[in-house]
Amino acid sequence: MKDGIKKVLTLAAAVMTMASAGAQIKLQSPNGDLQFRLIGRTNLDLGTYLGADDDRPNRNGASVNDTRLGLIANFEETWQAKIEISFANKAISFRDVYVQKSWDGGHRKLQIGNVFMPYGVKIMGLAYKFIETSTTDLMFTPSRKMGALYQVYRPKVNFQLGFFSDGDVDSKQTNQGWQAAGQGILHIIEFNKEEEGASALDLGASLVFTHPSKNVAFNASMPTTINSNVLLSSGSMEAYNYGRIEAKMLFIKKRFYAEAHYHQANVNTPEAVNADNFKASGFYAQMSWLLKGNQQNYNPATGLAAHPAPKSLEVLARFNTTKIEDASLNDVSAEMNYFISKYLVARVLYVHTMVKDGPTLDLIQGRLQFSF
């Protein structure tokens, strides 16, 4: 264990040193019509489960979680290309890989490539507020898929519509299925970052319809990157098609932030399977308060919260419930984040998870997160 932690710390220090050196690197052609920017991130995670017994083994771990490096190229004023590669679990894989065209000063965009669907909060990356996104969001939100996404950003409303493959970016299948996704966000109170004590209130809904080419499964696990195992599962199911819906609300007022999401999935099974249709649902609510710092931040393009200013100290709480048919999993989380600088964040998380007729698990996890 000590040797493992030593290797993790050494590797993390090396990655952060390289990333820090490149944090300000921007290149451009002599006439400025082609510009490049280096991007990246790495997470140093440490964690341990509490109260070991027969149902709760004493597990702990340390890892450099999901280090990424990428490049964004802007050219001819309205075009952008991005490629991002992940180094995680002893494997290299693609993340964002797309070409984007913009109109109306960036208020309308078309992305083509491997991108997130307009659903859930994974699009924010780096978990989103907590070390790990909620159990419900992890179970319902699709991963990146190959496709095309059209986006419109207006002062009062955001709208996104896309069509995607159901296969992964490196899939060799000739029949990969397909997915259609849409999202609308209504800005009831528009966020004005120049205003002292700025506020925001959003209501939104998302829908994903999938015609798969392979079996599907819904799995719920503890919201952590430290030895997290599946605690609730639907098992593998043959599906003719299935839909996922999401309803959400976000509110910001000065130092206070609150957000709630409801998810539901309905799976239609083929008649030949002779099985009942399947249903799963989940809900989570999270909130935070800045102990140090004057203003929560907001990203109008995504309709989601953003990091507060450097030197801010934030406390957070979250309740989550996830249901698969008659089985359920509930968890509560508490976290403290200190935003050391624009590039570096320190986080400490506590999670208490309860499975119906199953184990109760408690965990403490820390993360040092570097991004640029």
C-alpha positions in Angstrom: 0.0 0.0 0.0 2.8 2.4 0.9 4.6 1.7 -2.4 1.4 2.2 -4.3 0.7 5.6 -2.6 4.4 6.6 -3.3 4.0 5.8 -7.0 0.7 7.7 -7.1 2.2 10.8 -5.5 5.2 10.7 -7.8 3.2 10.4 -10.9 0.7 13.1 -9.8 3.5 15.5 -9.1 5.0 14.9 -12.6 1.7 15.3 -14.3 0.9 18.5 -12.4 4.4 19.9 -13.2 3.9 19.3 -16.9 0.4 20.6 -16.9 1.4 23.7 -14.9 4.1 24.5 -17.5 1.6 24.2 -20.3 -1.3 26.0 -18.5 -0.5 29.3 -20.3 0.6 27.8 -23.7 -1.2 29.2 -26.7 0.0 29.1 -30.2 -1.2 30.8 -33.3 -0.3 31.1 -37.0 1.5 34.3 -38.2 -1.7 36.0 -39.3 -3.7 34.8 -36.3 -6.3 32.8 -38.2 -5.4 29.5 -36.6 -5.0 29.3 -32.8 -4.2 26.3 -30.5 -4.7 25.9 -26.8 -3.5 23.1 -24.6 -6.0 21.6 -22.1 -5.7 18.9 -19.5 -6.5 17.7 -16.0 -5.6 15.1 -13.4 -7.1 13.9 -10.1 -5.2 12.6 -7.2 -7.6 10.5 -5.1 -7.3 9.0 -1.6 -10.1 7.3 0.2 -11.2 4.7 2.8 -14.4 2.9 3.8 -15.3 3.1 7.5 -16.6 0.6 10.0 -15.4 -2.7 8.5 -17.4 -5.9 9.2 -18.5 -9.0 7.3 -20.8 -6.9 5.0 -18.5 -3.9 4.9 -14.9 -4.9 4.1 -12.1 -2.5 5.1 -11.2 -1.1 1.7 -9.0 1.9 0.8 -7.3 3.1 -2.2 -5.1 5.7 -3.9 -5.0 6.6 -7.6 -4.4 9.2 -10.2 -7.9 9.2 -11.6 -8.5 9.8 -15.3 -5.7 12.1 -16.4 -6.5 13.9 -19.6 -4.7 15.9 -22.2 -6.1 17.7 -25.2 -6.0 20.4 -27.8 -8.5 23.0 -28.9 -8.0 24.7 -32.3 -9.9 27.8 -33.4 -9.8 28.8 -37.1 -11.4 31.1 -39.6 -13.2 32.9 -36.7 -16.3 30.5 -36.6 -14.7 27.1 -36.6 -13.4 25.0 -33.7 -11.9 21.5 -33.4 -11.2 19.6 -30.2 -9.5 16.4 -29.3 -9.1 15.0 -25.8 -7.5 11.8 -24.7 -7.9 10.0 -21.3 -5.3 8.0 -19.5 -7.2 5.9 -17.0 -7.2 2.3 -15.7 -4.1 1.4 -17.7 -5.8 2.3 -21.0 -5.9 5.2 -23.4 -9.2 6.3 -24.8 -10.8 9.2 -26.7 -13.1 11.7 -25.0 -14.2 14.8 -26.8 -13.4 14.6 -30.5 -15.4 17.0 -32.6 -15.5 19.8 -35.2 -17.8 22.8 -34.4 -19.3 25.6 -36.5 -20.7 28.7 -34.8 -23.1 31.4 -35.9 -24.6 34.6 -34.4 -21.5 35.2 -32.2 -21.6 31.7 -30.7 -25.3 31.7 -29.9 -25.9 28.9 -32.4 -23.5 25.9 -32.8 -23.3 22.6 -34.6 -21.0 19.9 -33.3 -20.1 16.8 -35.2 -18.0 14.0 -33.6 -17.8 12.2 -30.3 -19.7 14.4 -27.8 -22.1 14.3 -24.8 -25.8 14.2 -25.4 -27.8 17.1 -23.9 -28.8 15.1 -20.8 -27.6 15.0 -17.2 -24.6 16.9 -15.8 -21.6 14.9 -17.1 -21.1 17.5 -19.8 -19.5 19.7 -17.1 -16.8 17.2 -16.5 -14.6 17.0 -13.3 -17.6 15.4 -11.6 -19.6 18.7 -11.2 -19.7 20.3 -7.7 -18.9 17.0 -5.9 -15.9 14.6 -6.3 -18.3 12.3 -8.1 -21.7 13.0 -9.7 -24.8 11.5 -8.0 -25.6 7.8 -8.1 -28.8 8.6 -10.2 -26.9 10.8 -12.7 -24.2 8.1 -13.1 -26.9 5.4 -13.8 -29.0 7.3 -16.3 -26.7 9.7 -18.1 -25.3 8.4 -21.4 -21.6 8.5 -22.2 -20.2 10.4 -25.2 -21.4 9.1 -28.5 -20.7 9.8 -32.2 -23.2 12.1 -33.7 -24.3 15.6 -34.5 -25.6 18.2 -31.9 -27.3 21.5 -32.7 -27.4 24.1 -29.9 -29.1 27.5 -29.6 -28.3 29.8 -26.7 -30.6 32.8 -26.1 -31.1 35.1 -23.1 -34.3 33.4 -22.1 -33.9 29.8 -23.3 -31.3 27.2 -24.3 -32.3 24.5 -26.8 -30.3 21.5 -28.0 -31.2 18.6 -30.4 -29.0 15.8 -31.5 -28.9 12.4 -33.3 -26.2 9.8 -32.3 -25.0 6.3 -32.7 -25.6 3.9 -29.8 -22.0 2.5 -30.2 -18.8 3.8 -28.6 -16.3 5.9 -30.6 -14.0 2.9 -31.1 -16.8 0.4 -31.8 -16.3 -2.0 -34.8 -20.0 -3.0 -35.0 -21.6 -2.5 -38.3 -25.1 -2.1 -36.7 -24.7 0.2 -33.6 -28.3 1.3 -33.1 -29.2 5.0 -32.7 -30.2 7.6 -30.2 -32.1 10.9 -30.5 -31.8 13.5 -27.7 -33.2 16.9 -26.9 -33.1 19.5 -24.1 -34.8 22.8 -23.3 -33.8 25.1 -20.5 -35.9 28.2 -19.5 -34.0 31.0 -17.8 -36.7 32.4 -15.5 -34.1 34.6 -13.8 -31.2 35.5 -16.0 -27.8 35.5 -14.4 -25.8 38.7 -14.6 -22.3 38.1 -13.4 -21.6 41.9 -13.3 -24.5 42.4 -10.8 -23.6 42.3 -7.1 -25.4 39.4 -5.5 -26.3 37.8 -8.9 -29.2 35.3 -9.1 -30.3 32.6 -11.5 -33.4 30.4 -11.7 -33.7 27.7 -14.4 -36.2 25.1 -15.2 -35.4 22.4 -17.8 -36.2 19.0 -19.3 -34.3 16.5 -21.4 -35.3 13.4 -23.3 -33.2 10.6 -24.9 -34.8 7.9 -27.0 -32.7 4.8 -27.8 -33.0 2.0 -30.3 -30.2 -0.3 -29.2 -28.3 -2.9 -31.0 -27.3 -4.8 -27.8 -28.6 -5.6 -24.4 -29.0 -2.8 -21.8 -28.4 -2.7 -18.1 -29.0 -0.1 -15.3 -26.4 -0.3 -12.5 -26.2 1.9 -9.4 -23.1 2.2 -7.3 -21.7 4.4 -4.5 -20.7 7.8 -5.8 -17.0 7.5 -5.4 -13.9 6.6 -7.5 -12.4 4.5 -4.6 -13.2 0.7 -5.1 -16.8 1.4 -6.0 -18.9 -1.7 -6.7 -22.3 -2.1 -8.2 -24.9 -2.2 -5.3 -28.1 -2.3 -7.3 -28.6 -3.7 -10.8 -31.3 -4.5 -13.3 -29.2 -7.2 -14.9 -28.7 -7.4 -18.7 -32.0 -7.0 -20.6 -32.9 -7.4 -24.2 -34.7 -4.1 -25.3 -36.6 -3.2 -28.4 -36.2 0.5 -27.4 -36.1 2.6 -24.3 -36.6 6.2 -23.3 -35.0 8.4 -20.6 -36.5 11.6 -19.3 -35.0 14.3 -17.0 -36.6 17.3 -15.2 -34.4 19.8 -13.4 -34.3 23.0 -11.5 -31.3 25.3 -10.6 -31.3 28.3 -8.3 -28.4 30.6 -7.4 -28.5 33.6 -5.0 -25.3 35.2 -4.0 -23.4 32.6 -2.0 -26.2 30.0 -2.1 -26.7 27.3 -4.8 -29.4 24.6 -5.1 -30.2 22.1 -7.8 -32.6 19.1 -8.2 -33.0 16.5 -10.9 -35.5 13.7 -11.5 -34.7 10.9 -13.9 -36.9 8.0 -15.3 -36.3 5.2 -17.8 -38.8 3.0 -19.5 -37.6 -0.1 -21.4 -39.8 -1.8 -24.0 -38.9 -5.5 -24.3 -39.5 -7.4 -27.6 -42.6 -9.5 -27.7 -40.6 -12.7 -28.3 -38.8 -12.2 -24.9 -42.2 -12.5 -23.1 -41.1 -10.2 -20.3 -42.7 -7.2 -18.7 -41.5 -3.8 -19.6 -39.0 -2.3 -17.2 -38.9 0.9 -15.2 -36.3 2.7 -13.2 -36.2 6.2 -11.6 -34.1 8.4 -9.5 -34.0 11.8 -7.8 -31.3 13.9 -6.2 -31.1 17.4 -4.7 -27.9 19.2 -3.8 -27.0 22.6 -2.4 -24.0 24.5 -1.3 -23.0 27.7 0.6 -19.8 29.7 0.2 -18.2 30.1 3.7 -15.5 32.2 1.9 -16.2 34.0 -1.3 -19.1 36.3 -2.4 -20.7 34.8 -5.4 -21.7 31.4 -6.8 -21.0 31.2 -10.6 -23.1 30.0 -13.5 -22.5 28.8 -17.1 -25.3 30.2 -19.4 -24.2 27.9 -22.2 -24.9 24.7 -20.3 -27.5 26.0 -17.7 -25.3 24.6 -14.9 -23.2 26.0 -12.1 -19.5 26.9 -12.5 -16.6 27.2 -10.1 -16.6 30.2 -7.8 -13.6 32.6 -7.7 -10.2 31.4 -6.5 -9.8 31.3 -2.7 -13.5 30.4 -2.2 -14.4 27.8 0.4 -17.6 25.9 -0.2 -19.6 23.4 1.8 -22.1 21.1 0.0 -24.8 18.5 0.8 -26.7 16.1 -1.4 -29.5 13.5 -1.0 -30.0 10.9 -3.7 -32.5 8.0 -4.1 -32.4 5.5 -6.9 -35.0 2.8 -7.7 -34.8 -0.2 -10.0 -38.2 -1.8 -10.0 -38.9 -2.6 -6.2 -35.3 -2.3 -5.1 -33.8 1.0 -3.9 -30.6 2.7 -2.9 -30.3 5.9 -0.9 -27.2 8.0 -0.1 -26.3 11.3 1.5 -23.1 13.2 0.8 -21.3 16.1 2.5 -18.3 17.8 0.9 -16.0 20.7 1.4 -14.2 22.3 -1.5 -11.4 24.9 -1.4 -10.6 26.6 -4.7 -6.8 27.2 -4.2 -6.5 28.8 -7.6 -8.1 28.9 -11.1 -6.3 25.6 -11.8 -6.2 23.7 -8.4 -9.0 22.5 -6.1 -8.8 20.5 -2.9 -11.9 18.4 -2.0 -13.0 16.2 1.0 -16.1 14.1 0.7 -18.2 11.9 3.1 -20.8 9.5 1.7 -23.3 7.3 3.6 -25.1 4.8 1.4 -28.0 2.6 2.3 -29.3 -0.3 0.2 -32.8 -1.7 0.8 -32.4 -5.1 2.5 -28.7 -4.7 1.8 -25.5 -3.2 3.2 -24.8 0.2 4.7 -21.6 1.8 3.6 -19.6 4.9 4.8 -16.7 6.4 3.0 -14.3 9.4 3.2 -12.5 10.5 0.1 -10.1 13.3 -0.7 -9.1 14.7 -4.0 -6.5 17.2 -5.3 -7.7 18.2 -8.7 -5.7 20.1 -11.3 -7.1 21.4 -14.6 -6.2 23.9 -17.2 
